[in-house]
Amino acid sequence: MAEQQVNGVRLYYEEHGQGPPILCVHGTGGSALMWGAAVPELARLGRVIIYDRRGCTRSQRPDPYDKTSVAEHADDAAALLGALGAAPAAVVGRSYGGGVAIDLALRYPDRVRGLVLLEAAILSLSAEAMAWEASLRRRVLASADEDVTTVGETFIRFVLGDAAWEGFPAPIKQMFVDNGLAILAEVNSGLRQVDQQVLATIDLPALLVAAAHSPEAFRQVTDAMAAAMPNSHMHMVEGGHLISPADPAVLRFLQELPS
């Protein structure tokens, strides 16, 4: 467990295992805590780097922090990989973190050797997904107007469902509550806008994972990404949007990825 200064903020990070680098990028409102039990499985395959993105949990939150961008987080990830001598890395991105991973591959291709995208939030690829995002933004902003401490719960109930929120252990619930301002900064700033023509320029090996019980709009996005990215393939898992990064297909992909 350590900290690294990059781009004017301190980022909390952890390293587990040895071998080819694997960088894990969490979704909105999360932190390195969200990789949980998957870390030992991933660490059997390489040097796993998990971290809290700027504004989240143990990493520094700029003041004020009312706006950010996917590009800003990709700049941070690139700088962290450089500072740790961990490039090129396999990059595992979950949801918003998947958008960060894609931006990293587009603008820092020397830092990435492969991508695992767990329902990457590239919602501009689907009109239905964009409508879903607009509904999410309205709900989150309305909750912030009433009480900012409800933002994390509101966000998770909308994205993952009531049962997911109720099933989280107390420390994870508290993490989302504490990251309310970070959630607002990301929701206010929007997601990475990428079309299929741009995605077609990413020729890295990529595994795109979709969940059977996620909203249909999420599968539309993953399908569009798979059709555009020339060296990708898609894998479907059971469950919802909080996909396990230790799914056997993910572990197999990482194990077979050239280092």
C-alpha angles and dihedrals in degrees: 000000000000146000131243127194111228131162093349098310136088113239121202113220143167131204124209129180132355137265134050110014120256116189118198118203116194129215132250115312093005135107140193086294089075094070090063116146092010092072097077090048093050092043090063086067102045150313103324118204116192121177145168111251117233113292094020129113109300098007121090118275112211115231112256098027106173098126138032136151142223087247091056091054091046089052088053092049092049091049092048092051090049094048092049095045088237103132133153095038136172102246121213111194126185120203106306086012088059089059088051090051091052093048089049091053092048098048103025104033091158089064096056131066098172144350135231108188116192101198093318111213099241091138095162087082092072131045089209091052092051090052089050090051091051090053091049092051092051092050095047095046091049090053091049090054089057101038127340090211089069095057096090094049092044091051095049095044089053097045103034103018136247094285092057092053093046090049097053116105116246096259092055092048089050090050091058092045091051091047094056093115091049090051090051092049091054096042091048092051099047131219134293110285108219130159129205092259090060093044089053089068091065104091096169121121105269136182114202113198124197129182123231095222099043119109113287089243090065091055090049089056093048091047091052091049092049091050091051104041109077099206099041138103132191130233128190123212133184121254132038141302096301093081119187112247087207093063108138092244091055093048091048092049092050092046092053096042111112112247 
